[in-house]
Amino acid sequence: MLDKLISEKRFLLIANYIFWLLVIIISSSQLYFNFKGQYVGGWFNFFWRQSISWVGWALLTPLIIKTVGIIHAKVQKRNHQATIHGLSAVLFTLAYAFILSVLSVIFFDPDTPLVEFIKSNLLRATATNLLVYALIAVFGYTLVFYRQTKEDEALKHELDIKNRELQKQVLDFKLSALKMQIQPHFLFNSMHSISSLIRKGMHNEAIETISLLSELLRHTLNTQEHDFVKLSDEIALLKKYLSIEKIRFGTNLNINYNIQESTRDVKVPSLILQPIIENIFKHGFKNNQKGEIGISCLNGAEQLEITVTDNGGGLPPNFSLEKNAGIGLNNIKNRLENIYGNDASFDIRLGSNEGTEVSISLPISPQNGQ
């Protein structure tokens, strides 16, 4: 990428000098044929004088184009851009007058003070020089829009590749009945979010979402072969899941983690937390609600205490885990019973203030994979 950028800059620099050389040759030839009988020295005399006249713009053109790129990137409002370009045009016109005057003193008339040349150049050609700046600035914007088009095409190509990779991973993605890894509605929501980002022209955000979803699917597929994982790995997977939801919800979603350091190496059943978090997004948050999720993992008396809270709509009246909970939450309960018997607990209740609180208690022992 760096080599490509350097190559492009070198090409533009060479093209710049070739362009101004052609301008010098054309203007010299025109003046030669119009006034060849009035001046001595032939065509080369006109070429030399025109070179002195135009070399200032040849030197300033790369700086003007760079300035155009900076203004376009940093200044959003068009009226502000116009004001800055007005100031820039004046400064570059003064710079050109100074360069031309210095060269005139050196090569043509060393006895005339530099200030006199500057005054003369500003009085005679300010309007023309402002027009030259405007033409160079227009060319600079042409380059900016050309580069943007190429970058958009590259981003779309990258999106196409990543989408094809993701589709392949989705085809290979198989759910385990008791692990309840990722509900189809989450995949559909993610695909919808990606499509929406692409339509809005937010290509970088779309690529980020695809990458996160791809990593999540790959991680989930890898965990199918393991009944237990370290809590730190389970939390890492959960963070990928929540990163995708964070892109969808934006500032309306806040996640708080309280992971005690001594719990990070404790082995837990793989994908035990994801269905809980998914259930929050499916049933807990109302439209336009600012969502809060808390995830706490503490080391109790030979027990790992996991608590997940939210500020959603809470539980329905007379809620019962056996009667009201969905497949995902019941599968967590069944998995814990199959692995730990009565040594583990799983409970859902109203939060202390609002929302829902889910608690899991697991024994820290060789039985859970330590």
ZAKE-863072 format. One record per residue (C-alpha): residue in one letter; residue number from 1; x, y, z. Coordinates in nm, 3 decimals. Layout:
BEGIN
REC res   n      px      py      pz
REC   A NUM       X       Y       Z
...
//
This chain:
BEGIN
REC res   n      px      py      pz
REC   M   1   0.000   0.000   0.000
REC   L   2   0.283   0.237   0.091
REC   D   3   0.470   0.150  -0.230
REC   K   4   0.155   0.217  -0.430
REC   L   5   0.112   0.557  -0.261
REC   I   6   0.475   0.653  -0.327
REC   S   7   0.442   0.541  -0.688
REC   E   8   0.128   0.752  -0.734
REC   K   9   0.297   1.060  -0.584
REC   R  10   0.600   1.012  -0.810
REC   F  11   0.375   0.977  -1.115
REC   L  12   0.178   1.293  -1.028
REC   L  13   0.500   1.487  -0.970
REC   I  14   0.641   1.382  -1.308
REC   A  15   0.305   1.450  -1.478
REC   N  16   0.299   1.796  -1.317
REC   Y  17   0.637   1.896  -1.461
REC   I  18   0.555   1.749  -1.802
REC   F  19   0.230   1.948  -1.809
REC   W  20   0.402   2.277  -1.728
REC   L  21   0.680   2.199  -1.977
REC   L  22   0.413   2.162  -2.245
REC   V  23   0.257   2.493  -2.133
REC   I  24   0.599   2.660  -2.164
REC   I  25   0.662   2.507  -2.508
REC   I  26   0.319   2.605  -2.641
REC   S  27   0.332   2.962  -2.506
REC   S  28   0.693   3.003  -2.628
REC   S  29   0.601   2.883  -2.977
REC   Q  30   0.299   3.112  -2.992
REC   L  31   0.503   3.416  -2.889
REC   Y  32   0.784   3.321  -3.128
REC   F  33   0.556   3.309  -3.431
REC   N  34   0.385   3.635  -3.329
REC   F  35   0.698   3.836  -3.248
REC   K  36   0.993   3.654  -3.406
REC   G  37   1.092   3.957  -3.607
REC   Q  38   1.103   4.189  -3.305
REC   Y  39   1.340   4.002  -3.071
REC   V  40   1.679   3.844  -3.111
REC   G  41   1.776   3.504  -2.983
REC   G  42   1.521   3.296  -3.170
REC   W  43   1.273   3.050  -3.022
REC   F  44   1.500   2.957  -2.732
REC   N  45   1.487   3.316  -2.604
REC   F  46   1.108   3.292  -2.575
REC   F  47   1.135   2.945  -2.420
REC   W  48   1.376   3.073  -2.156
REC   R  49   1.156   3.370  -2.062
REC   Q  50   0.838   3.158  -2.049
REC   S  51   1.019   2.906  -1.830
REC   I  52   1.091   3.180  -1.577
REC   S  53   0.727   3.290  -1.596
REC   W  54   0.571   2.946  -1.537
REC   V  55   0.823   2.764  -1.316
REC   G  56   0.665   2.919  -1.004
REC   W  57   0.334   2.748  -1.075
REC   A  58   0.514   2.423  -1.156
REC   L  59   0.668   2.434  -0.807
REC   L  60   0.346   2.539  -0.633
REC   T  61   0.106   2.298  -0.805
REC   P  62   0.187   1.991  -0.581
REC   L  63   0.138   2.211  -0.272
REC   I  64  -0.195   2.343  -0.403
REC   I  65  -0.320   1.991  -0.476
REC   K  66  -0.216   1.877  -0.128
REC   T  67  -0.392   2.181   0.022
REC   V  68  -0.710   2.096  -0.169
REC   G  69  -0.700   1.742  -0.027
REC   I  70  -0.657   1.870   0.329
REC   I  71  -0.939   2.125   0.294
REC   H  72  -1.172   1.861   0.150
REC   A  73  -1.090   1.613   0.427
REC   K  74  -1.092   1.849   0.725
REC   V  75  -1.357   2.110   0.639
REC   Q  76  -1.712   1.979   0.600
REC   K  77  -1.916   2.293   0.524
REC   R  78  -1.888   2.422   0.169
REC   N  79  -1.906   2.790   0.262
REC   H  80  -1.613   2.737   0.497
REC   Q  81  -1.425   2.557   0.219
REC   A  82  -1.487   2.854  -0.014
REC   T  83  -1.356   3.099   0.246
REC   I  84  -1.041   2.895   0.306
REC   H  85  -0.984   2.859  -0.068
REC   G  86  -1.013   3.237  -0.103
REC   L  87  -0.738   3.286   0.155
REC   S  88  -0.535   3.006   0.001
REC   A  89  -0.564   3.164  -0.346
REC   V  90  -0.430   3.494  -0.213
REC   L  91  -0.138   3.326  -0.033
REC   F  92  -0.037   3.116  -0.334
REC   T  93  -0.067   3.418  -0.565
REC   L  94   0.168   3.610  -0.336
REC   A  95   0.403   3.310  -0.326
REC   Y  96   0.404   3.292  -0.706
REC   A  97   0.471   3.668  -0.736
REC   F  98   0.763   3.633  -0.495
REC   I  99   0.915   3.336  -0.685
REC   L 100   0.877   3.513  -1.020
REC   S 101   1.028   3.833  -0.880
REC   V 102   1.330   3.653  -0.732
REC   L 103   1.397   3.476  -1.062
REC   S 104   1.355   3.804  -1.253
REC   V 105   1.614   3.974  -1.031
REC   I 106   1.857   3.683  -1.071
REC   F 107   1.828   3.627  -1.445
REC   F 108   1.701   3.952  -1.599
REC   D 109   1.757   4.270  -1.400
REC   P 110   1.967   4.245  -1.082
REC   D 111   1.970   4.626  -1.049
REC   T 112   1.595   4.656  -0.992
REC   P 113   1.487   4.608  -0.625
REC   L 114   1.295   4.289  -0.550
REC   V 115   1.004   4.488  -0.404
REC   E 116   0.954   4.668  -0.736
REC   F 117   0.926   4.339  -0.920
REC   I 118   0.675   4.208  -0.664
REC   K 119   0.461   4.524  -0.695
REC   S 120   0.474   4.505  -1.073
REC   N 121   0.378   4.137  -1.084
REC   L 122   0.087   4.187  -0.843
REC   L 123  -0.046   4.489  -1.034
REC   R 124  -0.019   4.329  -1.378
REC   A 125  -0.126   3.969  -1.325
REC   T 126  -0.314   3.916  -0.998
REC   A 127  -0.643   3.830  -1.170
REC   T 128  -0.468   3.587  -1.406
REC   N 129  -0.281   3.423  -1.119
REC   L 130  -0.601   3.380  -0.916
REC   L 131  -0.756   3.211  -1.220
REC   V 132  -0.453   2.979  -1.250
REC   Y 133  -0.493   2.886  -0.881
REC   A 134  -0.863   2.813  -0.939
REC   L 135  -0.785   2.585  -1.235
REC   I 136  -0.522   2.394  -1.034
REC   A 137  -0.767   2.364  -0.741
REC   V 138  -1.033   2.221  -0.976
REC   F 139  -0.780   1.966  -1.097
REC   G 140  -0.700   1.888  -0.732
REC   Y 141  -1.067   1.818  -0.660
REC   T 142  -1.080   1.596  -0.967
REC   L 143  -0.797   1.391  -0.816
REC   V 144  -0.974   1.380  -0.478
REC   F 145  -1.297   1.248  -0.628
REC   Y 146  -1.107   1.002  -0.847
REC   R 147  -0.927   0.862  -0.542
REC   Q 148  -1.255   0.840  -0.350
REC   T 149  -1.411   0.645  -0.637
REC   K 150  -1.116   0.404  -0.644
REC   E 151  -1.131   0.360  -0.266
REC   D 152  -1.507   0.295  -0.280
REC   E 153  -1.454   0.035  -0.550
REC   A 154  -1.182  -0.131  -0.340
REC   L 155  -1.409  -0.130  -0.032
REC   K 156  -1.697  -0.279  -0.231
REC   H 157  -1.464  -0.548  -0.363
REC   E 158  -1.347  -0.623  -0.009
REC   L 159  -1.711  -0.636   0.107
REC   D 160  -1.794  -0.883  -0.169
REC   I 161  -1.504  -1.108  -0.069
REC   K 162  -1.591  -1.093   0.301
REC   N 163  -1.960  -1.156   0.226
REC   R 164  -1.872  -1.465   0.024
REC   E 165  -1.649  -1.589   0.307
REC   L 166  -1.925  -1.521   0.558
REC   Q 167  -2.185  -1.703   0.349
REC   K 168  -1.957  -2.005   0.335
REC   Q 169  -1.912  -1.997   0.712
REC   V 170  -2.288  -1.964   0.765
REC   L 171  -2.344  -2.270   0.543
REC   D 172  -2.092  -2.464   0.754
REC   F 173  -2.239  -2.336   1.078
REC   K 174  -2.428  -2.608   1.269
REC   L 175  -2.600  -2.558   1.600
REC   S 176  -2.573  -2.805   1.884
REC   A 177  -2.915  -2.867   2.043
REC   L 178  -2.804  -2.819   2.403
REC   K 179  -2.547  -2.546   2.339
REC   M 180  -2.791  -2.299   2.178
REC   Q 181  -2.512  -2.104   2.013
REC   I 182  -2.662  -1.829   1.796
REC   Q 183  -3.030  -1.788   1.715
REC   P 184  -3.122  -1.737   1.347
REC   H 185  -3.285  -1.403   1.428
REC   F 186  -2.945  -1.271   1.542
REC   L 187  -2.793  -1.369   1.207
REC   F 188  -3.084  -1.208   1.025
REC   N 189  -3.049  -0.889   1.235
REC   S 190  -2.675  -0.882   1.165
REC   M 191  -2.725  -0.931   0.789
REC   H 192  -2.991  -0.658   0.792
REC   S 193  -2.753  -0.425   0.979
REC   I 194  -2.475  -0.495   0.727
REC   S 195  -2.708  -0.425   0.434
REC   S 196  -2.824  -0.103   0.597
REC   L 197  -2.465   0.014   0.654
REC   I 198  -2.376  -0.058   0.290
REC   R 199  -2.681   0.134   0.163
REC   K 200  -2.580   0.431   0.379
REC   G 201  -2.229   0.423   0.233
REC   M 202  -2.079   0.332   0.575
REC   H 203  -1.842   0.079   0.419
REC   N 204  -1.586   0.073   0.699
REC   E 205  -1.858  -0.001   0.958
REC   A 206  -2.001  -0.273   0.733
REC   I 207  -1.657  -0.435   0.697
REC   E 208  -1.608  -0.417   1.074
REC   T 209  -1.947  -0.587   1.134
REC   I 210  -1.871  -0.861   0.882
REC   S 211  -1.530  -0.922   1.039
REC   L 212  -1.677  -0.942   1.390
REC   L 213  -1.954  -1.175   1.277
REC   S 214  -1.703  -1.391   1.090
REC   E 215  -1.482  -1.415   1.400
REC   L 216  -1.784  -1.498   1.614
REC   L 217  -1.895  -1.778   1.383
REC   R 218  -1.542  -1.918   1.359
REC   H 219  -1.500  -1.906   1.737
REC   T 220  -1.838  -2.070   1.789
REC   L 221  -1.760  -2.349   1.543
REC   N 222  -1.431  -2.415   1.723
REC   T 223  -1.605  -2.445   2.059
REC   Q 224  -1.841  -2.718   1.932
REC   E 225  -1.567  -2.972   1.994
REC   H 226  -1.514  -2.864   2.357
REC   D 227  -1.758  -2.906   2.645
REC   F 228  -1.562  -2.665   2.865
REC   V 229  -1.366  -2.347   2.802
REC   K 230  -1.190  -2.096   3.022
REC   L 231  -1.417  -1.821   3.149
REC   S 232  -1.182  -1.567   2.985
REC   D 233  -1.248  -1.734   2.645
REC   E 234  -1.623  -1.735   2.708
REC   I 235  -1.612  -1.363   2.792
REC   A 236  -1.399  -1.292   2.483
REC   L 237  -1.663  -1.462   2.265
REC   L 238  -1.937  -1.267   2.441
REC   K 239  -1.755  -0.941   2.374
REC   K 240  -1.746  -1.021   1.999
REC   Y 241  -2.121  -1.086   2.011
REC   L 242  -2.184  -0.762   2.199
REC   S 243  -1.956  -0.565   1.965
REC   I 244  -2.191  -0.654   1.679
REC   E 245  -2.494  -0.546   1.881
REC   K 246  -2.304  -0.229   1.979
REC   I 247  -2.267  -0.135   1.612
REC   R 248  -2.643  -0.184   1.569
REC   F 249  -2.748   0.002   1.885
REC   G 250  -2.469   0.263   1.889
REC   T 251  -2.469   0.491   2.194
REC   N 252  -2.799   0.341   2.312
REC   L 253  -2.613   0.038   2.448
REC   N 254  -2.376   0.034   2.746
REC   I 255  -2.196  -0.279   2.872
REC   N 256  -2.039  -0.304   3.217
REC   Y 257  -1.800  -0.588   3.302
REC   N 258  -1.691  -0.694   3.650
REC   I 259  -1.469  -0.998   3.597
REC   Q 260  -1.267  -1.096   3.901
REC   E 261  -0.912  -1.185   3.799
REC   S 262  -0.911  -1.515   3.993
REC   T 263  -1.208  -1.642   3.789
REC   R 264  -1.054  -1.605   3.441
REC   D 265  -0.901  -1.955   3.430
REC   V 266  -1.207  -2.132   3.573
REC   K 267  -1.356  -2.378   3.323
REC   V 268  -1.723  -2.327   3.237
REC   P 269  -1.958  -2.502   2.990
REC   S 270  -1.896  -2.350   2.648
REC   L 271  -2.148  -2.095   2.522
REC   I 272  -2.330  -2.085   2.852
REC   L 273  -2.372  -1.704   2.858
REC   Q 274  -2.456  -1.615   2.497
REC   P 275  -2.824  -1.733   2.511
REC   I 276  -2.877  -1.513   2.820
REC   I 277  -2.746  -1.203   2.644
REC   E 278  -2.940  -1.288   2.328
REC   N 279  -3.259  -1.321   2.533
REC   I 280  -3.205  -0.967   2.666
REC   F 281  -3.198  -0.823   2.314
REC   K 282  -3.493  -1.036   2.206
REC   H 283  -3.726  -0.963   2.497
REC   G 284  -3.573  -0.706   2.732
REC   F 285  -3.512  -0.377   2.553
REC   K 286  -3.790  -0.157   2.425
REC   N 287  -3.769   0.061   2.115
REC   N 288  -3.534   0.360   2.155
REC   Q 289  -3.450   0.251   2.509
REC   K 290  -3.097   0.317   2.633
REC   G 291  -2.989  -0.035   2.719
REC   E 292  -2.766  -0.124   3.013
REC   I 293  -2.615  -0.470   3.059
REC   G 294  -2.400  -0.577   3.352
REC   I 295  -2.189  -0.895   3.353
REC   S 296  -2.030  -0.998   3.683
REC   C 297  -1.810  -1.305   3.751
REC   L 298  -1.693  -1.346   4.111
REC   N 299  -1.511  -1.616   4.304
REC   G 300  -1.734  -1.730   4.591
REC   A 301  -1.682  -2.004   4.850
REC   E 302  -1.574  -2.281   4.608
REC   Q 303  -1.835  -2.150   4.365
REC   L 304  -1.816  -1.932   4.056
REC   E 305  -2.092  -1.673   4.083
REC   I 306  -2.203  -1.530   3.747
REC   T 307  -2.463  -1.252   3.736
REC   V 308  -2.613  -1.087   3.426
REC   T 309  -2.839  -0.785   3.471
REC   D 310  -3.027  -0.554   3.236
REC   N 311  -3.256  -0.253   3.259
REC   G 312  -3.516  -0.395   3.022
REC   G 313  -3.886  -0.453   3.071
REC   G 314  -3.846  -0.710   3.347
REC   L 315  -4.036  -1.037   3.376
REC   P 316  -4.403  -1.099   3.307
REC   P 317  -4.633  -1.157   3.605
REC   N 318  -4.613  -1.504   3.762
REC   F 319  -4.299  -1.582   3.558
REC   S 320  -4.178  -1.940   3.575
REC   L 321  -3.857  -2.072   3.421
REC   E 322  -4.025  -2.402   3.336
REC   K 323  -4.338  -2.243   3.182
REC   N 324  -4.231  -1.905   3.044
REC   A 325  -3.865  -1.931   2.945
REC   G 326  -3.767  -2.001   2.587
REC   I 327  -3.564  -2.288   2.450
REC   G 328  -3.230  -2.115   2.504
REC   L 329  -3.274  -2.049   2.876
REC   N 330  -3.422  -2.394   2.940
REC   N 331  -3.130  -2.552   2.760
REC   I 332  -2.890  -2.369   2.995
REC   K 333  -3.080  -2.513   3.290
REC   N 334  -3.077  -2.864   3.139
REC   R 335  -2.706  -2.847   3.056
REC   L 336  -2.617  -2.740   3.409
REC   E 337  -2.826  -3.018   3.558
REC   N 338  -2.671  -3.278   3.327
REC   I 339  -2.315  -3.165   3.413
REC   Y 340  -2.335  -3.068   3.779
REC   G 341  -2.656  -3.220   3.916
REC   N 342  -2.758  -3.030   4.228
REC   D 343  -2.418  -2.863   4.268
REC   A 344  -2.506  -2.581   4.026
REC   S 345  -2.793  -2.334   4.023
REC   F 346  -2.963  -2.119   3.761
REC   D 347  -3.213  -1.849   3.853
REC   I 348  -3.401  -1.564   3.681
REC   R 349  -3.566  -1.290   3.882
REC   L 350  -3.660  -0.923   3.876
REC   G 351  -3.365  -0.688   3.918
REC   S 352  -3.321  -0.486   4.237
REC   N 353  -3.440  -0.168   4.065
REC   E 354  -3.577  -0.268   3.725
REC   G 355  -3.511  -0.513   3.446
REC   T 356  -3.403  -0.872   3.496
REC   E 357  -3.126  -1.045   3.688
REC   V 358  -2.994  -1.388   3.588
REC   S 359  -2.759  -1.573   3.822
REC   I 360  -2.555  -1.888   3.768
REC   S 361  -2.359  -2.064   4.039
REC   L 362  -2.104  -2.328   3.934
REC   P 363  -1.874  -2.540   4.150
REC   I 364  -1.502  -2.473   4.107
REC   S 365  -1.375  -2.829   4.102
REC   P 366  -1.214  -3.090   3.871
REC   Q 367  -1.567  -3.185   3.764
REC   N 368  -1.608  -2.870   3.560
REC   G 369  -1.285  -2.917   3.372
REC   Q 370  -1.029  -2.761   3.604
//
